[in-house]
Amino acid sequence: MKRLVALGLLALFAALASGCATVKPWQRGTLARRCMALEGDPEEAVLEQHVFAYREGAAGAYGGGGGGCGCN
């Protein structure tokens, strides 16, 4: 039983430690390229948000907006 717990903790530690990486200053330019972004084209994302807001008849939680009552 102790061996199983120790093996599980070792596997958990290995999984958590593998996500850490040190980025050198000269590597940051490569990571900042558009192709490395999690989202695709930012303009496409804005258009998609506009389409969703139009279909739902309400603005999503992306900031902006207001009800027109002047209380914001």
Protein Blocks (a to p, Z undefined) as FASTA:
>chain_A
ZZmmmmmmmmmmmmmmmmpccddfklmmmmmpmklpmblcfklmmmmmmmmmmmnopacf
eeghiehlopZZ
